[in-house]
Amino acid sequence: VETDLSAGSGVARAAAVREAAAPIIVFGEDHCFPQAGWADAIVRAHDAEWAAVGPVVTNANPDSTVSWADLLMGYGPWLAPGKSAERDHLPGHNSSYKTSVLLELGDELQDLIEAETALQWRLREGGSRLYQESAARVAHTNFDRWSTWIPVSFNAGRVFAATRSRSWSRARRLAFAAASPLVPLVRMWRHVRQGVAAGLPVSLIARVTPVLVAGLVVDAAGQAVGCVAGAGHARARLVEWDFHRNLPRG
């Protein structure tokens, strides 16, 4: 199915949803690797009423401190071993959905799916329920260079905030942007707790925390810009990084 990625990957994902014939759709990245038993676990979980089912996540490139910081920022709530339970949201880009639930979103889908947390919040507002299946495991390759991770963190924050704040008043957008410097403090402690809960060594958490703080500050700056000025070219830039992971840039 031919699509134009210049405005981001949401257009392509929405096109895939409309073309797919199966009752369950799984989004997967070329740098995220399902482990043994993943497919069976996803399908079994969808026998219940869940609108979406997500996996638990491990680190596919664990030798880099930046990689661990990126993993905690992007997938901290779902680190393996995890547990099977109803969740408020699931791993972005690597979760599964009942096709009918996504189709009900109509033209909204391509914008919401660009920042999948916003999509899942929207589903929950409509009464849908989300589930994490601990028997479904994936190994995610994270950004492991400062030169890629920093711009990705900024642009991801900008896209997320622009998507999240689409229906907000101008006053609410400005208020969020003004409060954005507080976001890294809240998220840092949250991600540290997630690492501890997943059984990561204390020495690793101590080494990763300063790097994590740097990424969270950059992400918060991106969110402030996204609230005030929208996504701009951030969606197209994220497509470049996601499809050419860790390539150096001029």
MOVENFEN-V305200 format. One record per residue. N is the residue number from 0. SS is DSSP state (2 for helix, 1 for strand, 0 for the rest). BURIAL is b if it has 24 or more other C-alpha atoms within 12 Angstrom, else e. D_FIRST is the distance of its C-alpha to the first C-alpha in whole Angstrom. Layout:
BEGIN
{{N SS BURIAL D_FIRST} {N SS BURIAL D_FIRST}}
END
This chain:
BEGIN
{{0 0 e 0} {1 0 e 4} {2 0 e 6} {3 0 e 10} {4 2 b 12} {5 2 e 15} {6 2 e 16} {7 0 b 15} {8 0 b 13} {9 2 b 14} {10 2 b 11} {11 2 b 8} {12 2 b 10} {13 2 b 11} {14 2 b 7} {15 2 b 7} {16 2 b 11} {17 2 b 10} {18 2 e 8} {19 0 e 11} {20 0 e 14} {21 0 e 16} {22 0 e 19} {23 1 b 19} {24 1 b 16} {25 1 b 17} {26 0 b 15} {27 0 b 17} {28 0 b 17} {29 0 e 18} {30 0 e 21} {31 1 b 22} {32 1 b 23} {33 1 b 24} {34 0 b 28} {35 0 e 29} {36 0 e 29} {37 2 b 26} {38 2 b 24} {39 2 e 27} {40 2 b 28} {41 2 b 25} {42 2 b 25} {43 2 e 29} {44 2 b 29} {45 0 b 26} {46 0 e 29} {47 0 e 31} {48 0 e 30} {49 0 b 28} {50 0 b 25} {51 1 b 24} {52 1 b 25} {53 1 b 25} {54 1 b 27} {55 1 b 30} {56 1 b 29} {57 1 b 31} {58 1 b 31} {59 0 b 30} {60 0 b 31} {61 0 e 35} {62 0 e 37} {63 0 e 36} {64 2 b 38} {65 2 b 35} {66 2 b 33} {67 2 b 35} {68 2 b 35} {69 2 b 31} {70 2 b 31} {71 2 b 34} {72 2 b 32} {73 2 b 28} {74 2 b 29} {75 2 b 33} {76 2 b 33} {77 2 b 31} {78 1 b 33} {79 0 b 34} {80 0 b 36} {81 0 b 36} {82 0 e 36} {83 0 b 35} {84 1 e 35} {85 1 b 34} {86 1 b 32} {87 0 b 32} {88 0 b 29} {89 0 b 27} {90 0 b 25} {91 0 b 22} {92 0 b 19} {93 0 b 20} {94 0 b 21} {95 1 b 20} {96 1 b 20} {97 1 b 20} {98 2 b 17} {99 2 e 20} {100 2 b 21} {101 2 b 18} {102 2 b 17} {103 0 e 21} {104 0 e 20} {105 2 e 18} {106 2 e 18} {107 2 e 19} {108 2 b 17} {109 2 b 15} {110 2 b 18} {111 2 b 20} {112 0 b 18} {113 0 b 18} {114 0 b 22} {115 2 b 21} {116 2 b 25} {117 2 b 25} {118 2 b 22} {119 2 b 25} {120 2 b 28} {121 2 b 26} {122 2 b 26} {123 2 e 29} {124 2 e 31} {125 0 e 29} {126 0 e 31} {127 0 b 29} {128 0 b 30} {129 1 b 28} {130 1 b 30} {131 1 b 30} {132 1 b 30} {133 1 b 32} {134 1 b 32} {135 1 b 28} {136 1 b 29} {137 1 b 26} {138 1 b 27} {139 1 b 26} {140 0 b 26} {141 0 b 28} {142 0 b 28} {143 0 b 32} {144 0 b 33} {145 2 b 34} {146 2 e 33} {147 2 b 29} {148 2 b 30} {149 2 b 32} {150 2 b 29} {151 2 b 27} {152 2 b 29} {153 2 b 30} {154 2 b 26} {155 2 b 26} {156 2 b 29} {157 2 b 28} {158 2 b 24} {159 2 b 26} {160 2 b 29} {161 2 b 27} {162 2 b 25} {163 2 b 28} {164 0 b 30} {165 0 b 28} {166 0 e 31} {167 0 e 34} {168 0 e 37} {169 2 e 37} {170 2 e 41} {171 2 e 39} {172 2 b 36} {173 2 e 39} {174 2 e 41} {175 2 b 38} {176 2 b 38} {177 2 e 42} {178 2 e 42} {179 2 b 39} {180 2 e 42} {181 2 e 42} {182 2 b 39} {183 2 b 39} {184 2 e 43} {185 2 e 41} {186 2 b 38} {187 2 b 40} {188 2 e 43} {189 2 e 40} {190 2 b 38} {191 2 b 41} {192 2 e 42} {193 2 b 39} {194 2 b 39} {195 2 b 43} {196 2 e 42} {197 0 b 39} {198 0 e 42} {199 0 b 41} {200 0 e 45} {201 2 e 47} {202 2 e 47} {203 2 b 43} {204 2 b 43} {205 2 e 46} {206 2 e 44} {207 2 b 41} {208 2 b 42} {209 2 e 43} {210 2 b 39} {211 2 b 38} {212 2 b 40} {213 2 b 39} {214 2 b 35} {215 2 b 36} {216 2 b 38} {217 2 b 35} {218 2 b 33} {219 2 b 35} {220 2 b 35} {221 2 b 32} {222 2 b 32} {223 2 b 35} {224 2 b 33} {225 2 b 30} {226 2 b 32} {227 2 b 34} {228 2 e 32} {229 0 b 28} {230 0 b 25} {231 0 b 26} {232 0 e 23} {233 2 b 24} {234 2 b 20} {235 2 b 19} {236 2 b 22} {237 2 b 21} {238 2 b 17} {239 2 b 19} {240 2 b 22} {241 2 b 19} {242 2 e 17} {243 0 e 20} {244 0 b 23} {245 0 b 27} {246 0 e 26} {247 0 e 29} {248 0 e 29} {249 0 e 31}}
END
